[in-house]
């Protein structure tokens, strides 16, 4: 980008050289794309969020009504269309413009208060240029309510996915949808490389294989930036086999933030589902996991001591005038009772200062965040076991190659999770989708699975609605 992007007419006249405000997304994006010499025409269509969320009733005469409404709308000036300066109020999407291969259709959704909340680029028949995402990147800091980015059925490449990854850290985007957008290099994992607010990532029908699945799963491992933010991951209708499911099964041993995982329409069998189920119930820690657990606890305690000493010095410095005043008032007395009073007051002051420093330390550092903390581990036969991943509450494995042998395993996991002491943050499985697999229509195992899932949902509803109820005791006595 050159300096002309942020240079305006000094006389303040309304002309093409005037720079629109980044807050005016509908006019600023086409103007900026022209300044950046984007090889395609970019148009922005504005939609109200109220109309967007309203369900449309399609009747037999809807096509006639839509054609009649298009004919009644004002036509757009040719010169302004060439320059890409058509406003949201007079933008007309005709049939000729939809099939034109030189137009990038961008739809901007606004809430009832006029705040930009979503940007959608759908059905782009040619490779989208990376400068379009760079132009959107310029506007992102000016729209704090923008939380969703959709690029669906678009011809993407690895450079454009990289640009989207650069956009996430300094934005408020929480939802990213790249459905039906195939990238041959498969570098979707760059969206999870940096710390951001992303919570929902949808990669349905992107031809993701096990190699790409391995890279995505590695970004969700503990102590990785995306592990703390991502809650929903959709990988439906891809090419994931048992190998890819094994990668996620390993990651779910340590990930404690992912809530929903969608593997619908893949090639997972009973073996791959077994890798995932193993992480949802009790399992022994490996030697590397035990070493990492001790290392993280040591680092936390060391940092806690450093912060505590700094906080204690700060609190002591702030309370020093009062302490010196009390010591001066009691210095002249020679009686023993005053000396005892002085000593007891000094002890009380030291205890209060230590308590304040401890409180400040906990506020700064917070509690130890570890997947294998004392509440999540038990000791059996002098060995450390994890109670399993109780954070994942929704799993969709519909339309895979799962057969009857998986049903007893699922039932065993649900029984185990139901017996454990759970809280609103650790629910266990409450939703499991098995439709479209090689399973019988009716059997006792399916009925038991449905019963346990129903009880788990009811338990969580009661736990959220009632307060002060007695908690279910765990059968494990010795905690690590």
C-alpha positions as CSV (number, residue, x, y, z in Angstrom):
1,X,0.0,0.0,0.0
2,X,1.3,3.4,-0.9
3,X,0.8,6.7,0.9
4,X,-2.2,7.6,-1.3
5,X,-4.4,5.3,0.8
6,X,-4.4,7.6,3.7
7,X,-4.2,10.9,1.9
8,X,-7.3,13.0,1.2
9,X,-8.2,16.1,-0.6
10,X,-7.0,19.1,1.5
11,X,-9.9,21.2,0.2
12,X,-12.5,18.7,1.6
13,X,-14.4,18.4,-1.7
14,X,-16.3,15.3,-2.4
15,X,-14.5,13.5,-5.1
16,X,-13.1,10.1,-5.9
17,X,-9.8,10.9,-4.4
18,X,-11.4,11.5,-0.9
19,X,-10.7,8.7,1.5
20,X,-13.9,7.3,3.0
21,X,-13.9,6.5,6.7
22,X,-13.0,2.9,7.7
23,X,-16.2,3.0,9.7
24,X,-18.1,3.2,6.4
25,X,-17.2,-0.4,5.5
26,X,-19.5,-0.5,2.4
27,X,-17.7,2.3,0.7
28,X,-14.2,2.1,2.2
29,X,-13.5,-1.5,1.1
30,X,-14.2,-0.9,-2.7
31,X,-12.2,2.3,-2.5
32,X,-9.3,0.7,-0.7
33,X,-9.2,-2.3,-3.1
34,X,-8.9,0.1,-6.0
35,X,-6.1,2.0,-4.3
36,X,-4.3,-1.3,-3.7
37,X,-4.8,-2.3,-7.4
38,X,-6.8,-5.4,-6.7
39,X,-7.3,-7.1,-10.1
40,X,-11.0,-7.7,-9.5
41,X,-14.0,-5.5,-8.9
42,X,-15.1,-5.6,-5.2
43,X,-18.7,-4.8,-4.3
44,X,-20.2,-4.8,-0.8
45,X,-23.8,-5.5,-0.1
46,X,-25.3,-4.5,3.2
47,X,-27.9,-6.6,5.0
48,X,-29.7,-6.0,8.3
49,X,-29.2,-8.7,10.8
50,X,-32.9,-8.7,11.7
51,X,-33.8,-9.7,8.2
52,X,-30.9,-12.2,8.1
53,X,-32.0,-14.2,11.1
54,X,-35.7,-14.3,10.1
55,X,-36.7,-17.5,8.4
56,X,-37.9,-17.1,4.8
57,X,-41.0,-18.8,3.6
58,X,-40.5,-19.8,0.0
59,X,-43.7,-20.1,-2.0
60,X,-44.4,-20.9,-5.6
61,X,-44.7,-17.1,-6.4
62,X,-41.4,-16.1,-4.6
63,X,-39.5,-16.2,-7.8
64,X,-41.9,-13.8,-9.5
65,X,-41.9,-11.5,-6.5
66,X,-38.1,-11.4,-6.5
67,X,-38.0,-10.5,-10.2
68,X,-40.6,-7.8,-9.7
69,X,-38.7,-6.3,-6.8
70,X,-35.5,-6.3,-8.8
71,X,-37.2,-4.5,-11.7
72,X,-38.5,-1.8,-9.3
73,X,-35.1,-1.1,-7.7
74,X,-33.1,1.9,-9.0
75,X,-30.3,1.1,-11.4
76,X,-26.7,1.7,-10.5
77,X,-24.7,4.3,-12.4
78,X,-22.1,2.6,-14.7
79,X,-19.3,5.0,-13.8
80,X,-19.7,4.5,-10.1
81,X,-19.9,0.7,-10.6
82,X,-16.6,0.7,-12.4
83,X,-15.0,2.6,-9.5
84,X,-16.6,0.3,-7.0
85,X,-18.3,3.1,-5.0
86,X,-21.8,1.8,-5.0
87,X,-23.3,2.3,-1.6
88,X,-25.2,-0.3,0.4
89,X,-28.6,1.4,-0.3
90,X,-28.4,1.3,-4.1
91,X,-26.5,-2.0,-4.7
92,X,-28.3,-4.2,-7.1
93,X,-27.1,-7.8,-7.7
94,X,-28.4,-8.8,-11.1
95,X,-28.0,-12.1,-12.8
96,X,-25.3,-10.8,-15.1
97,X,-23.2,-9.6,-12.1
98,X,-23.5,-13.0,-10.4
99,X,-22.0,-14.9,-13.3
100,X,-19.4,-12.2,-14.0
101,X,-16.0,-13.6,-13.1
102,X,-14.5,-10.2,-12.3
103,X,-16.6,-9.4,-9.2
104,X,-15.9,-10.3,-5.6
105,X,-19.3,-10.3,-3.8
106,X,-18.9,-9.3,-0.2
107,X,-21.9,-9.2,2.1
108,X,-21.8,-7.2,5.3
109,X,-24.3,-8.0,8.1
110,X,-25.3,-5.4,10.6
111,X,-27.1,-5.7,13.9
112,X,-30.2,-3.6,14.7
113,X,-28.0,-0.9,16.2
114,X,-26.0,-0.5,13.0
115,X,-22.8,-2.3,14.1
116,X,-21.0,-4.5,11.7
117,X,-21.1,-8.1,13.0
118,X,-20.3,-10.4,10.1
119,X,-18.4,-10.4,6.8
120,X,-19.3,-13.1,4.2
121,X,-17.6,-13.9,0.9
122,X,-19.6,-16.7,-0.8
123,X,-19.6,-18.3,-4.2
124,X,-16.5,-16.7,-5.7
125,X,-15.8,-18.6,-8.9
126,X,-12.1,-17.4,-9.3
127,X,-9.1,-17.4,-7.0
128,X,-9.6,-14.7,-4.4
129,X,-6.7,-12.2,-4.2
130,X,-4.9,-11.8,-0.9
131,X,-5.2,-8.0,-1.1
132,X,-9.0,-8.3,-0.5
133,X,-8.2,-9.8,3.0
134,X,-5.6,-7.1,3.5
135,X,-8.1,-4.5,2.8
136,X,-10.5,-6.0,5.3
137,X,-7.6,-6.2,7.8
138,X,-7.4,-2.4,7.7
139,X,-11.0,-2.0,8.7
140,X,-11.1,-4.6,11.5
141,X,-9.7,-2.3,14.3
142,X,-12.5,0.2,13.6
143,X,-15.3,-2.4,14.1
144,X,-15.3,-3.8,17.6
145,X,-18.6,-5.7,17.1
146,X,-17.2,-7.7,14.1
147,X,-17.1,-11.3,15.3
148,X,-17.6,-13.6,12.3
149,X,-15.8,-14.1,9.0
150,X,-17.2,-16.4,6.4
151,X,-15.5,-17.5,3.1
152,X,-17.7,-20.2,1.7
153,X,-17.3,-21.9,-1.7
154,X,-14.4,-19.7,-2.5
155,X,-11.2,-20.5,-4.4
156,X,-8.6,-20.1,-1.7
157,X,-4.8,-20.6,-1.7
158,X,-2.3,-20.9,1.1
159,X,-1.4,-17.2,0.9
160,X,-5.0,-16.1,1.6
161,X,-5.3,-18.5,4.5
162,X,-2.1,-17.0,5.8
163,X,-3.6,-13.5,5.6
164,X,-6.7,-14.6,7.5
165,X,-4.4,-16.0,10.2
166,X,-2.6,-12.6,10.4
167,X,-6.0,-10.9,10.8
168,X,-7.2,-12.9,13.8
169,X,-4.8,-11.7,16.6
170,X,-5.7,-8.0,16.5
171,X,-9.4,-8.5,16.0
172,X,-12.5,-9.6,17.9
173,X,-13.3,-12.4,15.5
174,X,-14.5,-15.5,17.3
175,X,-16.1,-17.4,14.4
176,X,-14.3,-18.4,11.2
177,X,-16.0,-20.4,8.6
178,X,-14.2,-21.7,5.5
179,X,-16.6,-24.4,4.4
180,X,-16.3,-25.8,0.9
181,X,-13.0,-23.9,0.4
182,X,-10.4,-26.3,-0.6
183,X,-6.7,-25.4,-0.3
184,X,-4.3,-27.9,-1.9
185,X,-1.6,-27.1,0.6
186,X,-4.0,-27.7,3.5
187,X,-2.4,-25.0,5.7
188,X,-5.6,-24.3,7.7
189,X,-3.6,-24.8,10.9
190,X,-2.1,-21.3,10.5
191,X,-5.4,-20.0,11.8
192,X,-4.4,-21.5,15.1
193,X,-0.7,-20.5,15.3
194,X,-1.2,-17.2,17.2
195,X,-3.1,-16.3,20.2
196,X,-6.5,-14.9,19.3
197,X,-10.2,-14.9,20.4
198,X,-11.2,-17.7,17.9
199,X,-13.7,-20.0,19.5
200,X,-15.5,-21.6,16.5
201,X,-13.7,-23.0,13.4
202,X,-15.6,-24.6,10.6
203,X,-13.7,-26.6,7.9
204,X,-16.5,-28.7,6.5
205,X,-16.0,-30.2,3.0
206,X,-12.4,-29.0,2.6
207,X,-10.9,-32.4,1.7
208,X,-8.8,-32.5,4.8
209,X,-6.8,-35.7,5.2
210,X,-4.9,-37.2,8.1
211,X,-1.7,-35.2,7.5
212,X,-3.6,-31.9,7.8
213,X,-5.5,-33.3,10.7
214,X,-2.3,-34.0,12.5
215,X,-1.2,-30.3,12.1
216,X,-4.6,-29.0,13.3
217,X,-4.5,-31.3,16.3
218,X,-1.0,-30.3,17.3
219,X,-2.2,-26.7,17.5
220,X,-4.8,-27.7,20.1
221,X,-2.3,-29.4,22.5
222,X,-1.8,-28.0,25.9
223,X,0.3,-24.8,26.2
224,X,-0.4,-23.9,22.6
225,X,-2.1,-20.5,21.8
226,X,-5.3,-21.9,20.3
227,X,-5.8,-24.5,23.1
228,X,-7.1,-21.8,25.5
229,X,-9.6,-20.3,23.0
230,X,-11.0,-22.8,20.6
231,X,-14.2,-24.4,21.8
232,X,-15.9,-25.8,18.6
233,X,-14.2,-27.5,15.7
234,X,-16.2,-28.7,12.7
235,X,-14.4,-31.2,10.4
236,X,-17.4,-32.7,8.7
237,X,-17.4,-34.4,5.3
238,X,-13.6,-34.6,4.9
239,X,-11.2,-37.5,4.4
240,X,-10.2,-38.3,8.0
241,X,-9.5,-41.9,8.9
242,X,-8.6,-43.7,12.1
243,X,-5.1,-42.1,11.9
244,X,-6.5,-38.6,12.1
245,X,-8.8,-39.7,14.9
246,X,-5.8,-41.0,16.8
247,X,-4.1,-37.6,16.7
248,X,-7.2,-36.0,18.3
249,X,-7.4,-38.8,20.8
250,X,-3.9,-38.0,21.9
251,X,-4.6,-34.3,22.1
252,X,-7.9,-34.7,24.1
253,X,-5.8,-36.3,26.9
254,X,-4.4,-32.8,27.6
255,X,-6.9,-30.3,26.0
256,X,-9.4,-29.0,28.5
257,X,-11.2,-26.3,26.5
258,X,-12.6,-28.0,23.4
259,X,-16.4,-28.5,23.9
260,X,-17.6,-29.8,20.6
261,X,-15.9,-32.0,18.0
262,X,-17.6,-32.8,14.6
263,X,-16.3,-35.7,12.6
264,X,-19.5,-36.3,10.6
265,X,-19.2,-37.8,7.2
266,X,-15.6,-39.1,7.4
267,X,-14.0,-42.6,7.3
268,X,-13.6,-43.3,11.0
269,X,-14.1,-46.9,12.2
270,X,-14.4,-48.5,15.6
271,X,-10.6,-48.3,16.0
272,X,-10.5,-44.5,15.5
273,X,-13.5,-43.9,17.8
274,X,-11.7,-46.1,20.4
275,X,-8.8,-43.6,20.4
276,X,-11.1,-40.8,21.3
277,X,-13.1,-42.7,23.9
278,X,-9.9,-43.7,25.7
279,X,-9.2,-40.0,26.5
280,X,-12.7,-39.6,28.0
281,X,-12.3,-42.1,30.7
282,X,-9.6,-43.0,33.3
283,X,-6.1,-43.6,31.8
284,X,-2.6,-43.8,33.2
285,X,-0.1,-41.0,32.6
286,X,2.9,-41.7,30.6
287,X,6.4,-41.0,31.9
288,X,6.6,-37.9,29.7
289,X,3.3,-36.6,31.0
290,X,4.4,-37.1,34.6
291,X,7.6,-35.2,33.9
292,X,5.8,-32.4,32.2
293,X,3.3,-32.2,35.1
294,X,6.1,-31.8,37.6
295,X,7.9,-29.3,35.5
296,X,4.8,-27.1,35.1
297,X,4.1,-27.2,38.8
298,X,7.7,-26.3,39.6
299,X,7.7,-23.4,37.2
300,X,4.3,-22.2,38.6
301,X,5.6,-22.3,42.2
302,X,8.8,-20.6,41.3
303,X,7.0,-17.8,39.5
304,X,4.5,-17.6,42.4
305,X,7.3,-17.1,44.9
306,X,8.8,-14.3,42.7
307,X,5.5,-12.5,42.4
308,X,4.8,-13.0,46.1
309,X,8.1,-11.4,47.1
310,X,7.5,-8.4,44.8
311,X,3.9,-8.0,46.1
312,X,5.1,-8.2,49.7
313,X,7.7,-5.5,49.1
314,X,5.1,-3.3,47.5
315,X,2.6,-3.8,50.4
316,X,5.3,-3.2,53.0
317,X,6.4,0.0,51.3
318,X,2.8,1.2,51.3
319,X,2.2,0.3,55.0
320,X,5.6,1.6,56.2
321,X,4.4,5.0,57.5
322,X,1.7,3.5,59.7
323,X,4.1,0.9,61.1
324,X,6.7,3.4,62.0
325,X,4.0,5.5,63.7
326,X,3.0,2.7,66.0
327,X,6.6,1.8,66.8
328,X,7.4,5.4,67.7
329,X,4.4,5.7,70.1
330,X,5.5,2.5,72.0
331,X,9.2,3.1,72.0
332,X,9.3,5.3,75.1
333,X,7.5,2.8,77.4
334,X,9.5,0.5,79.6
335,X,6.7,-1.6,80.9
336,X,6.6,-5.3,80.0
337,X,2.9,-5.2,79.0
338,X,3.6,-2.5,76.4
339,X,6.5,-4.6,75.0
340,X,4.1,-7.6,74.7
341,X,1.5,-5.4,73.1
342,X,4.1,-4.0,70.7
343,X,5.2,-7.5,69.7
344,X,1.7,-8.8,69.2
345,X,0.8,-5.7,67.0
346,X,3.9,-6.2,64.9
347,X,2.9,-9.9,64.4
348,X,-0.6,-8.9,63.4
349,X,0.8,-6.4,60.9
350,X,3.1,-8.9,59.4
351,X,0.3,-11.5,59.1
352,X,-2.0,-8.9,57.4
353,X,0.7,-7.9,55.0
354,X,1.4,-11.5,54.1
355,X,-2.3,-12.1,53.5
356,X,-2.5,-9.1,51.3
357,X,0.5,-10.1,49.3
358,X,-0.8,-13.7,48.9
359,X,-4.2,-12.3,47.7
360,X,-2.4,-10.0,45.2
361,X,-0.3,-13.0,43.9
362,X,-3.4,-15.1,43.3
363,X,-5.1,-12.3,41.4
364,X,-2.1,-11.8,39.2
365,X,-1.2,-15.4,38.5
366,X,-4.5,-17.2,39.1
367,X,-4.6,-20.9,40.2
368,X,-2.5,-23.6,38.5
369,X,-4.0,-24.4,35.1
370,X,-2.9,-27.9,34.3
371,X,-4.8,-30.8,32.8
372,X,-3.3,-33.2,35.3
373,X,-3.8,-31.1,38.4
374,X,-4.6,-32.6,41.8
375,X,-8.4,-32.5,41.1
376,X,-7.9,-34.3,37.8
377,X,-5.7,-37.1,38.9
378,X,-5.8,-40.0,41.3
379,X,-3.2,-42.5,42.7
380,X,-3.9,-46.2,42.2
381,X,-1.3,-48.9,43.0
382,X,1.3,-46.1,43.5
383,X,0.8,-44.8,40.0
384,X,-0.8,-41.6,38.8
385,X,-4.0,-41.9,36.7
386,X,-6.0,-39.1,35.1
387,X,-9.7,-39.0,35.6
388,X,-10.1,-38.3,31.8
389,X,-11.3,-35.5,29.7
390,X,-14.6,-34.3,31.2
391,X,-14.6,-31.0,29.2
392,X,-15.7,-32.4,25.8
393,X,-19.5,-32.5,26.0
394,X,-20.5,-33.0,22.4
395,X,-19.2,-35.5,19.8
396,X,-20.6,-36.0,16.3
397,X,-19.4,-39.2,14.5
398,X,-22.5,-39.6,12.3
399,X,-22.1,-41.2,8.8
400,X,-18.8,-42.9,9.4
401,X,-17.9,-46.6,9.5
402,X,-18.7,-47.3,13.1
403,X,-20.3,-50.7,13.9
404,X,-21.8,-52.5,16.9
405,X,-18.5,-53.2,18.9
406,X,-18.3,-49.5,19.7
407,X,-21.6,-49.4,21.6
408,X,-20.3,-51.3,24.7
409,X,-17.3,-49.0,24.8
410,X,-19.4,-45.9,24.6
411,X,-21.7,-47.2,27.3
412,X,-18.7,-47.9,29.6
413,X,-17.5,-44.4,29.1
414,X,-20.9,-42.9,30.0
415,X,-21.2,-45.1,33.1
416,X,-17.8,-44.0,34.3
417,X,-18.4,-40.3,33.7
418,X,-21.8,-40.6,35.4
419,X,-20.2,-42.0,38.6
420,X,-17.7,-39.2,38.9
421,X,-18.1,-36.0,40.8
422,X,-18.8,-33.3,38.2
423,X,-19.3,-29.6,38.2
424,X,-20.7,-27.1,35.6
425,X,-17.2,-26.7,34.0
426,X,-16.7,-30.5,33.7
427,X,-19.8,-32.1,32.4
428,X,-18.7,-35.1,30.4
429,X,-20.5,-36.2,27.3
430,X,-24.1,-34.9,27.1
431,X,-24.5,-35.2,23.3
432,X,-23.4,-38.0,21.0
433,X,-24.5,-38.4,17.4
434,X,-24.2,-41.8,15.9
435,X,-26.8,-41.6,13.0
436,X,-25.8,-43.0,9.6
437,X,-23.4,-45.7,10.9
438,X,-23.6,-49.5,10.6
439,X,-25.6,-49.9,13.8
440,X,-28.9,-51.7,14.6
441,X,-32.1,-49.6,14.8
442,X,-33.0,-51.0,18.2
443,X,-30.9,-52.6,20.9
444,X,-30.4,-52.5,24.6
445,X,-27.0,-50.8,24.3
446,X,-28.5,-47.9,22.3
447,X,-31.3,-47.5,24.8
448,X,-28.9,-47.4,27.7
449,X,-26.7,-44.8,25.9
450,X,-29.7,-42.6,25.3
451,X,-30.7,-43.0,29.0
452,X,-27.3,-42.0,30.3
453,X,-27.1,-39.0,27.9
454,X,-30.6,-37.9,29.0
455,X,-29.6,-38.2,32.7
456,X,-26.4,-36.3,32.1
457,X,-28.3,-33.4,30.5
458,X,-30.8,-33.3,33.3
459,X,-28.0,-33.4,35.8
460,X,-26.4,-30.4,34.2
461,X,-29.6,-28.5,34.0
462,X,-30.3,-29.1,37.7
463,X,-26.7,-28.2,38.6
464,X,-27.1,-24.8,36.8
465,X,-30.6,-24.1,38.2
466,X,-30.2,-25.2,41.8
467,X,-27.7,-23.9,44.4
468,X,-26.5,-25.5,47.6
469,X,-27.4,-29.1,46.6
470,X,-25.2,-31.9,47.9
471,X,-22.7,-33.1,45.4
472,X,-22.2,-36.8,44.4
473,X,-19.2,-38.3,46.1
474,X,-16.5,-39.8,44.0
475,X,-15.4,-43.4,44.5
476,X,-11.7,-42.5,44.4
477,X,-10.2,-41.8,47.9
478,X,-6.6,-40.9,47.2
479,X,-5.9,-37.8,45.2
480,X,-2.6,-37.0,43.6
